[in-house]
Amino acid sequence: MRGVLETMTNGHPFWARPLDELLRELRVTPEGLSTAEAEQRQAVSASARLKPQRDNHPVRLLLAQFRSPIILILLFASGVSFFLAEHSDALIILAIILVSALLSFWQEYSAARAVAGLLALVQITARARRDGELQEVPADHIVPGDIVELSAGSSLPGDARLLEAKDLFVDEATLTGETYPAEKSVATLTAEASLQKRTNSLFLGTHVVSGQARALIVAVGKDTEFGRIANRMQVRAPETEFERGVRRFGYLLLEVTLLLVLSIFAVNVYLARPVLESFLFSMALAVGLTPQLLPAIISVNLSHGAKRMAQQRVVVKRLASIENFGSMNVLCSDKTGTLTEGSMRLHAALNLQGQPSEKVLFLAYANAMFETGFPNPLDEALRRHQALDLSGYRKLEEEPYDFVRKRLSILVATPQTHLLITKGAVESMLAICLDAEQADGTVVPIDQVQSFVRQRVRELSAEGFRTLGLASRDMDSAERVSKEHETAMTFLGLLVFADPPKPGMAGTVAALKGLGVSLKMVTGDQALVAAYVGRAVGLDHPRLLTGTDLRGMSDDALRTRANSIDIFAEIEPNQKERIIRALRASGNVVGYLGDGINDAPALHAADVGISVDSAVDVAKEAADLVLLEHDLSVLVQGVREGRMTFSNTLKYVFMATSANFGNMFSMAGASLFLPFLPLLPKQILLTNVLTDLPEMTIATDRVDHELIERPRRWDIPFIRRFMLTFGLVSSLFDYLTFGVLLLLLHSTTGQFRTGWFVESVLSASLIVLVIRTRRPFYSSRPSTALLLTTLLTGLATMLLPMTPVGTFLGFEPLPPIFWAALLGILLGYVAAAELAKKLFYRHANNGH
């Protein structure tokens, strides 16, 4: 296929070729490809994909565990040690590194497989002709030569040439920057036609706004117009606050580690200690200081969170968005289908006097039956209300709905004449009418009835009804119409629709409020309708801002006012993104729930883009999370899960920066005044592996409800203060241990290392149970997995010195007095850590 594309590039481009020649070149018939041929072409075009699937091959994931520079240096140093006849030490170090890597690999691999399964639930598909039948095919399996069918909301899976088109309008803003949808039709153009003038072609990265089409895919991935731009720009997803926090935390530890390790190595060499042993000691310290499990712990935490959220009917497309979801304090949502039932029904078709009208109903029904643009609930309600006989009527032409005109026109051939039937937003309809037809058939100037119509609309809106205006114009024998013909029309009446609030929605809104998430309604509906629904779902005395008000406001003024507004009504699609950006600029973490064609920019702009499984492709593609039910209530538990995931990730960070850091810091200091190394390199690495074991189960841990009640954000200064406070407490008891072992118990080198090893592992394991909660540790129950691994790690640590393996590692059994002293130190450490925690959080709360 690559050869075909090159031929098209070197010869005439695809938009300038006759269709039969193009079909022949791509070796395809109008019935599409066979499945076997499509699979062959997919193998050829796989390398051209813009977003290659994440490589979760087990071997590559395992090798990735060894990419840390510190691990590589340690492997090199242990290799040198092996060749210098220190075989046993080198092999032990290698074994410990391998065990650590395997644990990390197993966690990441399990997480990756779980996430891949979830993403398959919300895969974007395209309708392609395969084996002569229309099939749903994953968008990234579409190949050159595929024939696809498109309708409103469809995203283009590649660059394509139109075979058939009906009232087709495509949003090409991503490529051309043009705000208004481009009209497309079947034609053969000149080779020189610019991108904007290629009206017979469709492009990857764009989506259908209205109409229907059948198209031939000619290029995918990097070979498309969009692909060439993306390749040049090397566009990457913007970094989330969570990812930025992890990166900054990594830099903080790296700076401290480098400074400490280089200093320790230099001083040990200065004190004339063996260079290789000093180097291995420094490197082992670096391993102890570096939370090399952080990537695995984060992956596991997020994938556990994603699995739990999937059980709540929320599928996570981008794992890092879970943290933002937990931090979210403002949720912007549309009204229809989210806060309301979304199943519009026609309440009444009224004439000018407010009485039911058969004529208004019939013409509205004809307009709805003949329209072929994007599906919408209002037309569906008209079609469903009552089946009427349209024999003798046929459609001649359509002027599709757009978000600027806010109306839809159909030219219909009736038995008597050609009639233009238009329906749309009431104000938009009044603006194009010259007169109005009364119940008795007489016609009066529109000026005489405008105020009455507006008053009637206000009354209906205040009761929660949505209204459209209906008008017509006799076109004599005209066969075609355009927007210019929507003038001098006769206003006929109102179409009244009901869409009641969902039962229980007030409770859901209250639950979100209880979690610190304020709901803001963003809707194109009339202000009075929006206010009625707002009150019905629990927004007491809602404050409104309309699209008209918004147009007259500067960005600064909007940023100032946005926080205090509950309902944004009569909003145009291009204003949604502006609202989201204003809310974010005023310091909020903003979620946006949308499922329509015009929601994609706002979904991109939000911290968390949320869509639903039934949404159009372009909305699902832009979203970070996809709800499998169009219901806000599933979000409530989703927010809780997001906060639990974030809390558990932070627990690991706190653990890595307290006991682990304190122990390694103390060891570094002790090596300066002791006549021997406080622990051998292999013993440091074993300490590191054993202290990591309980932390690996942190994803399963329970989270105290007070940590879920409010949004939380990544706070590096807070982590730094935590690190200093608890690192200091840890170091204080480490030096107390040194003093007891050396000065009171007069330990030998072997006893000192054994006692220090036992105290290091047990203190790091016990501190996990202390700092995992802000409450006293005995009043917050850890998960079974965390408690068991902590107890088993402690037991293994105490038994190890008495085994042959312990002797091989350089440990020796301790006398009972040593165990009594160590137990006293550990109990004192837990009590001091509890006191430090109480004072730390009291100060932190007062500071905020």
VEXPASE-774262 format. One record per residue (C-alpha): residue in three letters; x negated, y, z. Coordinates in steps of 0.5 Angstrom, whole numbers, plus 500, padded with zeros to 3 digits. Example, Ala and Ser with C-alpha at 12.3 -4.5 7.8 and 13.67 -1.06 7.14 Angstrom:
# VEXPASE-774262
ALA475491516SER473498514
END
This chain:
# VEXPASE-774262
MET500500500ARG494505501GLY492504494VAL500506492LEU499512497GLU492514494THR495514487MET501518489THR496523491ASN491523485GLY497523480HIS503527481PRO506527488PHE512523490TRP517529490ALA515531483ARG516523480PRO522520477LEU525516482ASP525510478GLU518510477LEU517511485LEU521505486ARG517501481GLU510504484LEU512502491ARG514495489VAL521496492THR529495489PRO534500492GLU536494496GLY530495500LEU524490502SER524483504THR522482512ALA516478509GLU514483505ALA515489510GLU511485515GLN505484510ARG505492509GLN506493517ALA499490518VAL496494512SER499501515ALA498499522SER491503523ALA495509520ARG500510526LEU499516529LYS500513536PRO497507537GLN500502542ARG496502548ASP491496548ASN493492554HIS489486552PRO486482558VAL479482556ARG479490554LEU482491561LEU477487565LEU471490561ALA474497563GLN473496570PHE466496569ARG466503566SER464507572PRO457509572ILE456508579ILE458500578LEU453500572ILE448503576LEU449498581LEU449492576PHE442494573ALA439495580SER442488582GLY439485576VAL432489578SER433486585PHE434479582PHE427479577LEU423481584ALA425474587GLU431477591HIS436472588SER441471594ASP442478595ALA442480588LEU447474587ILE452476593ILE452484590LEU454481583ALA459476586ILE462482590ILE463487584LEU466481580VAL471480586SER473487586ALA473488579LEU478482578LEU483485584SER483491580PHE484488573TRP490483576GLN493489579GLU493494572TYR494488568SER501486571ALA503494571ALA501494564ARG506488562ALA511491567VAL511498563ALA511495556GLY517491558LEU521497560LEU519501554ALA522496550LEU529498553VAL529505550GLN525503543ILE527508538THR529505532ALA531506524ARG536503520ALA533500514ARG535495508ARG531489509ASP533482505GLY539486502GLU542488509LEU542494514GLN538492520GLU536496526VAL528496526PRO523499531ALA521506528ASP514504528HIS515498524ILE517502518VAL513502512PRO512505505GLY517502501ASP523501506ILE529504504VAL533508511GLU539510512LEU540517516SER545521519ALA546527524GLY541526530SER536521526SER529522527LEU525521520PRO520515521GLY516517516ASP515522509ALA521520505ARG524521498LEU532522498LEU535517494GLU542520496ALA544525500LYS551528502ASP552535506LEU545534509PHE541539513VAL535537516ASP531541522GLU524542520ALA522547525THR516542527LEU513543520THR515550517GLY517554523GLU523555520THR529556525TYR535554521PRO536547518ALA534546511GLU539544506LYS536537502SER539534496VAL537529490ALA532532485THR526532482LEU521538483THR515541480ALA508538483GLU507545485ALA513546490SER511548497LEU513545503GLN519549505LYS521548497ARG521541497THR528540498ASN528533495SER523530501LEU524529508PHE518529513LEU516525519GLY517529525THR523532523HIS530530524VAL537530521VAL542536524SER548534519GLY550530514GLN548523511ALA543520507ARG539514504ALA531515503LEU525512500ILE519512505VAL513513502ALA508515507VAL507513515GLY503515521LYS497519519ASP498519511THR504524512GLU504531512PHE505531520GLY500526521ARG495530517ILE496536522ALA496532528ASN490529526ARG486536525MET489539531GLN488532535VAL494534539ARG495530546ALA500530551PRO500536556GLU497534563THR502533568GLU501536575PHE500529578GLU495528573ARG491535574GLY491533582VAL488526581ARG483529576ARG481535581PHE481530587GLY476525583TYR472532582LEU472533589LEU470526591LEU464526586GLU461532588VAL461530595THR458523593LEU453526589LEU450530594LEU450525600VAL447519595LEU442523593SER440526599ILE440519603PHE436516597ALA431522598VAL430522605ASN429514605VAL424514600TYR420520604LEU421515610ALA417510606ARG422505606PRO422500600VAL425504594LEU429498591GLU432497598SER433505599PHE436505592LEU441499592PHE443502599SER445509596MET448506590ALA452501595LEU454508599ALA456511593VAL461505591GLY464506598LEU465513598THR468513591PRO475510591GLN474506585LEU481503586LEU485509585PRO486508577ALA489501579ILE493503585ILE496509581SER498504576VAL501499580ASN504505584LEU507508578SER509501575HIS512499581GLY516505582ALA518504574LYS521497576ARG525500582MET527506578ALA529501572GLN534497577GLN537504578ARG538504571VAL533509570VAL527507564VAL521511565LYS517512558ARG511516561LEU509514568ALA506520570SER513524570ILE515520576GLU511524580ASN514530577PHE521527578GLY520526585SER517534586MET523536582ASN527542585VAL532544580LEU536540575CYS539543569SER544539566ASP549540560LYS557539562THR560535557GLY559527559THR554529565LEU559532569THR565531566GLU568524563GLY565526556SER571523553MET575529550ARG582528549LEU587533545HIS591536550ALA595541545ALA596544538LEU599550539ASN601556534LEU601563535GLN606563540GLY603558545GLN608553542PRO606546540SER605546532GLU606540527LYS602544522VAL596546526LEU596539528PHE596536521LEU591541518ALA586540524TYR587533523ALA585533516ASN579538517ALA577532522MET578526518PHE574529512GLU568532516THR562528515GLY557532519PHE554530526PRO559526530ASN562530536PRO567529541LEU572534539ASP573531532GLU573524535ALA579527540LEU583529534ARG582523530ARG584519536HIS590523538GLN595521532ALA594517525LEU597522520ASP599521513LEU593524508SER596521502GLY596526496TYR590530500ARG583529498LYS576533500LEU573537495GLU567540499GLU565541506GLU561547509PRO558543515TYR558546522ASP552550525PHE550553531VAL550560529ARG557560525LYS560555530ARG565553525LEU566548520SER570548514ILE573543509LEU576545502VAL582540501ALA586539495THR593539497PRO599537492GLN600545491THR593548492HIS586548494LEU586550501LEU580552505ILE581549513THR576552518LYS576551525GLY571553531ALA570557537VAL575562538GLU571569537SER568566531MET575565528LEU578571530ALA572575526ILE573572520CYS581572520LEU585578516ASP591576519ALA595571523GLU601566522GLN607567527ALA612561529ASP617563523GLY612563518THR611571517VAL604574517VAL602579521PRO595583521ILE590580526ASP589586530GLN596585533VAL595578536GLN588578538SER589581545PHE594576546VAL590570543ARG584572548GLN589572554ARG592565552VAL584563551ARG582566558GLU588562561LEU587556558SER579556560ALA581558567GLU585551568GLY579548565PHE581547558ARG577548552THR580551546LEU578552538GLY581556533LEU584554527ALA585558520SER586557513ARG585560506ASP589559499MET583558494ASP587557488SER583552484ALA576553487GLU572547487ARG567549491VAL566553497SER560556501LYS559560508GLU561567504HIS568564503GLU569564510THR573571510ALA580574509MET583568513THR589567516PHE589565523LEU594559525GLY593557532LEU589554538LEU587547539VAL587545546PHE582539549ALA581536556ASP575533559PRO576532566PRO570532571LYS568525573PRO571522579GLY565522585MET561528582ALA562533587GLY559527592THR553526587VAL552534587ALA552534594ALA547528595LEU542532590LYS543538594GLY541534600LEU535532597GLY533539595VAL535539588SER539544586LEU544543580LYS544548574MET549547569VAL547550562THR553549557GLY555552550ASP562552553GLN566558555ALA564561561LEU571560565VAL571553563ALA564552566ALA566556572TYR572551573VAL568545572GLY563548576ARG568549582ALA571542581VAL564539582GLY562542588LEU558549586ASP562553591HIS563561588PRO558559582ARG554565579LEU554565572LEU550568566THR552568559GLY549567553THR551574551ASP548577557LEU541573556ARG540576549GLY540583553MET535581558SER527581558ASP523575560ASP521578566ALA528580568LEU531573566ARG525570571THR527574577ARG535572576ALA534565574ASN533562581SER540565583ILE544563577ASP548557578ILE552556571PHE549559564ALA555559560GLU556560552ILE549559551GLU546558544PRO541552543ASN535556542GLN536560549LYS536553553GLU528553552ARG528560554ILE532558561ILE527552562ARG521556561ALA524562566LEU525557571ARG518554571ALA515561571SER519562578GLY515557581ASN520551580VAL519544578VAL525543573GLY528537570TYR533538564LEU538533562GLY540533555ASP542528549GLY544532543ILE540534537ASN539541540ASP536539546ALA529537544PRO526543545ALA528544552LEU527537554HIS519538551ALA519545556ALA522542562ASP517538567VAL521532567GLY525531560ILE531526562SER536523556VAL541518556ASP540511552SER546513547ALA543520546VAL540522539ASP533519537VAL530526537ALA533527544LYS530520547GLU523521543ALA523528547ALA525525554ASP520522559LEU526518563VAL532515559LEU538514563LEU542507561GLU548510564HIS550517562ASP551519570LEU548524574SER549519580VAL544514578LEU539520578VAL540521586GLN537514587GLY532515581VAL529522585ARG528518591GLU524512588GLY520518585ARG518521592MET517514594THR512512589PHE509519590SER508518598ASN505511597THR500514592LEU498519597LYS497514602TYR492511598VAL488518597PHE489519605MET486512606ALA480513602THR479520605SER479518612ALA476512615ASN472510608PHE469516607GLY468517615ASN465510615MET460512609PHE458519612SER456516618MET452510615ALA449515611GLY447519617ALA445513621SER440511616LEU436517617PHE434516625LEU435508625PRO428505624PHE432500619LEU438500614PRO445500618LEU448495613LEU445492607PRO447494600LYS451487600GLN454488607ILE456495605LEU460492598LEU463487602THR466492607ASN468496601VAL472490598LEU475488605THR478495607ASP481495600LEU485489601PRO490492605GLU490498601MET492494594THR499493597ILE501500599ALA505500593THR510495597ASP510500603ARG516503606VAL517510606ASP520514612HIS526518610GLU524525612LEU518524606ILE524523601GLU529529603ARG525534600PRO521535594ARG513534595ARG507537590TRP500535590ASP496539594ILE488539594PRO487544600PHE492540604ILE488533602ARG481537603ARG483539610PHE486532612MET479529609LEU475533614THR480532620PHE480525620GLY473524617LEU471527623VAL475523628SER472517624SER465519624LEU466521632PHE467514633ASP462511629TYR457515632LEU460512639THR459505636PHE452506634GLY451509641VAL454503645LEU451498640LEU444501641LEU443504648LEU448500652LEU448493649HIS441494646SER443490640THR438487635THR438489628GLY443483626GLN447484632PHE448492630ARG449490623THR455485625GLY458490630TRP458496626PHE461491620VAL466489624GLU468496627SER468499620VAL473494617LEU477493623SER478501624ALA479502616SER484497617LEU488499623ILE487507621VAL492505615LEU497503619VAL496510623ILE496515617ARG501511613THR506515617ARG507522620ARG511519626PRO507515631PHE505509628TYR509504632SER516507630SER515506623ARG515499620PRO510498614SER512493609THR511485610ALA505485605LEU501491608LEU502488615LEU500481613THR494483609THR492488614LEU492482620LEU489477615THR483482613GLY482483621LEU482476622ALA477474617THR472480619MET472477626LEU471470624LEU466471618PRO460472623MET461465626THR461462619PRO455459614VAL457465609GLY456470615THR449468616PHE448468609LEU450475608GLY446477614PHE451477620GLU450473627PRO455471632LEU456477637PRO456476645PRO463477649ILE461483651PHE460486644TRP467484643ALA470487649ALA466494647LEU468494640LEU476493642GLY475499647ILE472503641LEU478501637LEU483502641GLY480509643TYR480511635VAL487509634ALA489513640ALA485519638ALA487518630GLU494519633LEU493525637ALA489528631LYS495526626LYS500530631LEU496536632PHE494536624TYR502536622ARG504540627HIS499546624ALA501544617ASN508545619ASN507551622GLY502554616HIS508553612
END
